[in-house]
Amino acid sequence: MTFHRARVRAATALLLGAALAATAPLAASAAPAGPAGHPDGHHGGAETITTSAAVDQPLTQKFGTYGDTAGRWTGADSAYSVALPGGKTAWLYSDTFLGTVNADHSRPADSPFIHNSIIVDNHGTLTTYNGGTATAPESLVRVPGGDEAQNWYWFGDGTVEGNHLRVSLLEFARTGTGGFDFAFQNSAIASFSLPSMRLEGITQRPAGIVQWGSAIYEDGGYTYVYGVEDLQSTKYLHLSRVRNGQLTTGVRQYWTGTGWSTDESTSARIMDGVANEFSVTKFQGKYTLVTGDTTEALSAKVVMYRADALTGPFLNKTVLYTTPETSGNVFTYNAKAHPELGDRNTLLVTYNVNSFDTADVYADVDNYRPRYVDVDVNISH
């Protein structure tokens, strides 16, 4: 079984588990989402939201051409973006195919496959960073002393602190020989020097049940780090924070539902219905969470929630986009917005495409590549 088949089977379990989320009760501290266009019941007042969406052609063409012709990166999932100094952008990927693309747009059966990589966009010039050598590529960040057949890192969100790019890491380990036999182990943070992108080291975090790094947002002197408590059938949103510039060194605080504590065990379940990856940013006057909708089984919906505080409640659920690829074996997941690449009226949203039939991702490279969509948002009160 290839790593990719294991990942696809795991995604199958997670997505099918979401079918139960629609009927699972919320935790006492969770906040229900109000319908789009209805009053959100919070002091910020009611919002009526209308949207329109279109494929972002420049980004689609840029990464399509690079993937087809560069002989390096041919597709990946996750697709977080981080603004780097000098107008560059780092795109953070988890499972990644390297190599070439055939003339019929298929992926060679012997394409190298690794668990994480980064592409830096330097004003239109794309450069892929991964570990190993050209003939024996490896993941950019590997579990120290580990064997990638047994344990590996997937990337979460990232941020820049001084001359360092910090990237959230989620460690997973195989627990048996079956397709679903692997489990989350711990969160960590990788540090890269800028502009060289040299891996400086890995900062381990205390063991816990929350997968930290689903989204990162700096606000008011703090770096806020969102995480997911993944119960498969239900995924709960959690929030932590640390002083700006101290992601690897500072004392982490956790939102308890009423205040902040340094005890991670008191971290509150803010809401459910989020995916493992999402985004939170300030947009048109409120904190805006963009995610794939996990309240429905195998949902094609990309949804937005709004809040007056980073701690929530996130309300006024609005459908931003329905992914056209979702059909048959092909599914979409892990939608998120990229505020540094949009504008005050438009959210650039990406999402991942995959298939329950591994043959699909080899038959057509587009079945395992991110998508890029511009969503124009009109909000009135």
N, C-alpha and C positions, 0 to 999 in steps of 0.2 A: 504493500500500500504506500503510495507516495504521500508526502506531507500535504499536498494539495487535496488529495482525496479525503484525508483525515479532517482537514479544515472544512471542506464542503459538508462532510457528514456532521461535523459539530454544528455548523451553521444550520443544517437541517433541523437538528434537535432544538436549537435555540429558537428558530422561527416557528416550528410547530408548537413549542412550549408557549409561545405568545398567544396561541389560541385560547389557552386557559386564563390568560391575563384579563381578558374581557369580562370574565365572571368572577375573578378573584377579588375579595374585599380589600379595600385600601387599609393600610395601617392607620392607627389612630392619629398619627401626626401628618398623614398625607393630605394633600389638598386636591379636591376634585377640580376638573377642568370645566369651565363654562363653554357653551356653544359659541361658535364664531358669530360676531356681530351683536352679541347680547351684553348687557352690563356685566362687568367683571366683579362687581361687589366690593371693590377695594377703593381706597380713597383717591386713587388716580382718576376715577371717572370711567364712564363707559366708552368703548371704542367700537366703531364700525370699520371693518377691514375688507377691502377688495384687493384682489391680486390678479396679475397676468404674468405668464412665464414664457420664455423662449430659450432655446439652446444657445449657449454662449459659443458662437462660432470661432472667435479667435483662439480661445483656450482649447476647444475641441480639435481644431486644425493643428495647433502647435504641438500638443502631446500626441496626436494621431500621426503626424509626420515624423516626429522624433521616434516614437515607438516602432514605426514601420521601416525606418531607414537608418537609424543610428547604429544598429547592431549591439545595443546595450540593454535597454529596459523595454519590455514589450507589454507590461501591464502589472497592476498591483491593486491592493485594496487599502483601506484607511483613508489616505489622501488628506491629512491635515496640512495646513499651510501656516508658515510663520514668517513675518516680515523681518528681514535681516538688514543690518546697516548697509548704506550705499544703494538702497533701492532694490536689493535682491529679495528673492523669496525662496524659502526652503519648503519643499513638499515632502512630508513624512509619510512613508508607506510601511505597511506590514507585509504580509505574504506577497512576494514579488517574483515575476518571471523575467529572466534575462535572456540575452541571445538575439536571434534574428527572427524575421517574419517571412514566411514563404510567399511566393508570387500570388497564390490564391487567397492570401490573407489568413491562412491557417498558421498555427504555432507548431514548430517541430516537436516531435514526441520526446526528444532528448534535451529540451530547453532547460537550462539551469533554473532551479527554484530555491529561493532563500526566504527567510522569515522577516527581514526588514531591510530597508534601503532609504536613501534620501536623494532627491533630485533638487539641485539648486538652479533656479532660473535667474540668470544674470543678464537682465535687460534683453531677454529673448534667446539667449544661449543657454541650453540645458546641459547639465553635467550630472551623471549618476555616480553616487558614492555607495560602495558596498565593500565587504571584507574579502579576504582571500586574494586570489590572483586571477588574471584574465582567463586562464585555463581551468582553474578550480575556484570559482567564486564562492564566497560565504556570506552569511548575514553580516551587516555592518556592525551590529552589537550582538555578542554571544554571551550566554550565561557563563561566568567564570568557572573554569574547570569542568564545564558541562559537555555533553554530547548532544548535538542538535537533533539526533534521532530520538532523544529522550526528554530534553528540555530546551526551551527557546524563549526569546522575547518577541512580543508584538508591541508596536509603538502606540502611544497615546498622543495627546496634544503636547505642544512645546512652547517655549518662550525664550526671549533673549535677556540675559543679565550681563551687562557690560560687554566683554569680549567673549562671551560664552553662550552657546546655544544649549539650552536644557531641554531634554526630550523625555517624556514619561515612558516608562517601561512596564509591561505586564508580563510576568514570568508564568509560563505554563509548563507542565511536566506530564509525560505519559504515565498512566497508571495501570495499563494493561495492553493487550494486543488488539483490542477491538477498536472500531472507528470512532467511538465516543469515549474511549478510555484515556482521557487526559483532563487535567484540572488546573485551575488557577492556583498559583503558589504565593505570589507576593508582588508588590509594586516596588519600583526602583526608579532612579533618574540617571540618564546618561548625560554627560557633559562633553561638548565639542568646542574646540577653540575656533575662534573666528579671526580672519576669514578662511583659514586653512581647512576647516572641517575635520581636524584631527581629533580622534576620540581620546579624551583626557582621562576618563574614568567613569565608574558607576557608583552611585550613592545608594546603598540599600536602605529600605524603609522597614520599620517594625512590621512584623507579620500581622495581618488583619484580613477581614472578609471583604472589604471594599476594594474594587479595582480603581485606584486613583489615577486621574489623568484623562478622563473622558473629555474634559474641556478645561481650559485655563483662561482666566481673564484678570487683568490688572485694573484695580480701581481704588482710589482714595488711600494710597499708601500700602495696600495689600495686594498680594497675588492670590487670587481665589482659584482653588483646584477642585473641580467637581469629580465625583466618582460614582460608580454603579455597584450596588449590591445585587448580584446576578443570581436569582433563584430559578432561572430559565423560564418558568411559567410566569414570573413577575420580576421586573427589574426596578429597583428603587434608586432614586436620586439622592446623593449625599453631597455635602459641601464642607470643605476645609479651607484654611487660609494661613498665610505666612507673610511676614513683612516683605515688601518689595526688595529684590536683590538677595534674598536669603532662602531660596527654594531648596538648596542642598544643605544649608547650615542652620536655618532658623527653627524656632519652636513652632510646631504646627498646632493650630487650633481647629476645633470641629464644631459645627453648628448643631446645637442640641434641640432646636425647636423653639427655644426661648432666649438663648445666649450662646456664648462661646466657651469651650472647655478644651484643655490640653489632653483630656482622656478620650481616646478614639472610640472606646466602647460606648460612649454617650452620644455618638453621632446619630442624628435623627434621619428618618426616612422622610424626605421632603415631598415626594410624589412618586407615582409609578407611571408606566407608559413610555418611558424613554428607552432608546436603544443603547447599546454598549458604547457607541460613539455619537457625539452630538456637538452643538456649539452653544455658547451663551455670550451675548455681546449687548452693548447699549445701542439701540436702533430706534430712531424717531421717538425719543423721549422715555423709553422704557427698556428694561432688560428683557432680551428676546432669546428664547430657547428654540432652536431648530433641531428636529430629530425625525427619524423614521418612526412611524406610528406602530408601537408594539402592543397596542390595545386590541389589534386585529391580527388574526393569523395570516402570515405571508402578505402583509399589507403592502400595496404599491404607493401609499400616501406619504408624502413629506409634509410634516405639520409644524406649526409655530405656536408657541405659548408666550404670553406677555406677563411681566411682573413689575412692580414698583421697587422691589428690592432684590438683591442677588440671592437672598434666602427664600424668595417666593412670597406668597403663593403664585405659581405660574398658572394663568387662567386664559380665557378667551381663545381656546384651541381653534386654529385656522388651518385649513388645507392650503398649502402653497403650490403643490405640484403632485401629479399622479404619474408615476414612472411608466412609460410606454413599453419598456422591455419586459415587464413582469408578465410572464405567460408560460404555461407548460412547466418545463424544468428550470427556466431562467427566473431568478429572483433578484431583488435589489435590497440594499441595506445600508446602514450607517450614514444617513444623510446629515449634512452639517453646513453651516454658512461660513463664509470667509470675509469678515468685515473689512479687512485691509484691501480687499480686491473689489469691493462693491462701492456704492456711494450712498448718500443720505436717503435716497428713494429706492435703491435696488439692493437686494441681497444676492450675492453670488453663492449658489448652493451646489455642492457636489454630492454624489452618492456612488455606491459601488454596485457592480453587476457581477453575477456569478451564476453557476448552474448546479443543480443537484446531480446532473449527469456530467462527469468530468470530461467526457469526450467533447462536449460543447465548447469548453474553454480552449481546446486544441483545434477544433474545426474552424473557429472564428475568433481571432484575438479580441474583437470587441466584446465578446462574452466575458472577458475578465479585464476590463479597463474602467477607470472612473468616468463619470459623466459630469458635465458642467452646464448649469442652467442659471440664467438671470431671471430673478423674480422681482417684478415691479410691485411695490406695496403702497397702497393708498389708505391712510388711516385718518378717520374723521371722528369727532367727539359730539 
